[in-house]
Amino acid sequence: MPEIIDIVHEEYQNIVDKYIKLFCEKHDLVFDSWVGDNESSHITACFTNDIILNVDDIRLDIDMNIPVGVIEEWTNVSSINFLTFCRISK
């Protein structure tokens, strides 16, 4: 069983890395580090512009093809979650 967990963990890391790459290309950002430098958790990513985002929000941005600028606007008023912000911003 531990071998399958290692495989799944590696696949997860690869998928998250691909989302981060797509997000950086889309928003012209540079990935800096994981919060706490804990790559194995892949929960919160830091970018060089002092932008800190949850991986779920990054995935949502990519999967829903949210227009460039919306997530940046949301980070300035993030009193609601990103999905709700996207729905009311349409």
C-alpha positions as a Markdown table, in Angstrom:
| # | Residue | x | y | z |
|---|---|---|---|---|
| 1 | Met | 0.0 | 0.0 | 0.0 |
| 2 | Pro | 2.7 | 2.6 | 0.7 |
| 3 | Glu | 4.0 | 2.2 | -2.8 |
| 4 | Ile | 0.6 | 3.2 | -4.3 |
| 5 | Ile | 0.4 | 6.2 | -2.0 |
| 6 | Asp | 3.9 | 7.3 | -3.1 |
| 7 | Ile | 2.7 | 7.1 | -6.8 |
| 8 | Val | -0.5 | 9.0 | -6.1 |
| 9 | His | 1.4 | 11.7 | -4.2 |
| 10 | Glu | 3.9 | 12.1 | -7.0 |
| 11 | Glu | 1.0 | 12.3 | -9.6 |
| 12 | Tyr | -0.7 | 14.9 | -7.4 |
| 13 | Gln | 2.5 | 17.0 | -7.2 |
| 14 | Asn | 2.9 | 16.8 | -11.0 |
| 15 | Ile | -0.6 | 18.0 | -11.6 |
| 16 | Val | -0.3 | 20.9 | -9.1 |
| 17 | Asp | 3.0 | 21.9 | -10.7 |
| 18 | Lys | 1.2 | 22.0 | -14.1 |
| 19 | Tyr | -1.6 | 24.2 | -12.7 |
| 20 | Ile | 1.0 | 26.6 | -11.2 |
| 21 | Lys | 2.9 | 26.7 | -14.6 |
| 22 | Leu | -0.3 | 27.5 | -16.5 |
| 23 | Phe | -1.4 | 30.1 | -13.9 |
| 24 | Cys | 2.0 | 31.8 | -14.0 |
| 25 | Glu | 1.9 | 31.9 | -17.8 |
| 26 | Lys | -1.6 | 33.3 | -17.9 |
| 27 | His | -1.0 | 36.0 | -15.3 |
| 28 | Asp | 2.7 | 36.7 | -16.1 |
| 29 | Leu | 3.7 | 35.8 | -12.6 |
| 30 | Val | 6.8 | 34.0 | -11.2 |
| 31 | Phe | 6.3 | 31.2 | -8.6 |
| 32 | Asp | 8.4 | 31.8 | -5.6 |
| 33 | Ser | 7.6 | 29.1 | -2.9 |
| 34 | Trp | 5.0 | 27.2 | -1.0 |
| 35 | Val | 3.9 | 28.6 | 2.3 |
| 36 | Gly | 6.3 | 27.1 | 4.8 |
| 37 | Asp | 8.3 | 25.7 | 1.9 |
| 38 | Asn | 6.2 | 22.5 | 2.3 |
| 39 | Glu | 6.0 | 21.2 | -1.3 |
| 40 | Ser | 4.4 | 18.0 | -0.2 |
| 41 | Ser | 1.2 | 19.8 | 1.0 |
| 42 | His | 0.8 | 22.0 | -2.1 |
| 43 | Ile | -1.9 | 24.1 | -0.4 |
| 44 | Thr | -0.8 | 27.7 | -0.6 |
| 45 | Ala | 1.6 | 29.2 | -3.2 |
| 46 | Cys | 3.6 | 32.4 | -3.1 |
| 47 | Phe | 4.5 | 34.4 | -6.1 |
| 48 | Thr | 7.2 | 37.1 | -6.4 |
| 49 | Asn | 4.7 | 40.0 | -6.5 |
| 50 | Asp | 3.8 | 39.2 | -2.8 |
| 51 | Ile | 0.7 | 37.3 | -4.1 |
| 52 | Ile | -0.3 | 34.3 | -1.9 |
| 53 | Leu | -3.0 | 32.1 | -3.3 |
| 54 | Asn | -4.6 | 28.8 | -2.3 |
| 55 | Val | -4.1 | 26.0 | -4.9 |
| 56 | Asp | -7.9 | 25.6 | -5.2 |
| 57 | Asp | -8.3 | 29.2 | -6.3 |
| 58 | Ile | -5.5 | 28.8 | -8.8 |
| 59 | Arg | -7.2 | 25.6 | -10.2 |
| 60 | Leu | -10.6 | 27.4 | -10.3 |
| 61 | Asp | -9.0 | 30.3 | -12.2 |
| 62 | Ile | -7.6 | 27.9 | -14.8 |
| 63 | Asp | -10.5 | 25.5 | -15.0 |
| 64 | Met | -13.2 | 28.2 | -15.4 |
| 65 | Asn | -11.0 | 30.3 | -17.7 |
| 66 | Ile | -11.6 | 33.4 | -15.5 |
| 67 | Pro | -10.4 | 36.5 | -17.3 |
| 68 | Val | -7.0 | 37.9 | -16.4 |
| 69 | Gly | -7.3 | 40.5 | -13.7 |
| 70 | Val | -10.2 | 39.0 | -11.8 |
| 71 | Ile | -8.1 | 37.1 | -9.3 |
| 72 | Glu | -5.9 | 40.1 | -8.8 |
| 73 | Glu | -9.0 | 42.2 | -8.1 |
| 74 | Trp | -10.3 | 39.6 | -5.7 |
| 75 | Thr | -7.1 | 39.6 | -3.7 |
| 76 | Asn | -7.7 | 43.3 | -3.0 |
| 77 | Val | -11.3 | 42.7 | -1.7 |
| 78 | Ser | -11.1 | 39.1 | -0.6 |
| 79 | Ser | -13.9 | 39.3 | 2.0 |
| 80 | Ile | -15.7 | 36.5 | 0.1 |
| 81 | Asn | -14.4 | 33.3 | -1.5 |
| 82 | Phe | -13.0 | 33.4 | -5.0 |
| 83 | Leu | -15.8 | 31.4 | -6.6 |
| 84 | Thr | -18.5 | 33.7 | -5.1 |
| 85 | Phe | -16.5 | 36.7 | -6.3 |
| 86 | Cys | -16.4 | 35.3 | -9.8 |
| 87 | Arg | -20.1 | 34.7 | -9.9 |
| 88 | Ile | -21.1 | 38.1 | -8.7 |
| 89 | Ser | -18.5 | 39.9 | -10.9 |
| 90 | Lys | -20.0 | 38.7 | -14.2 |
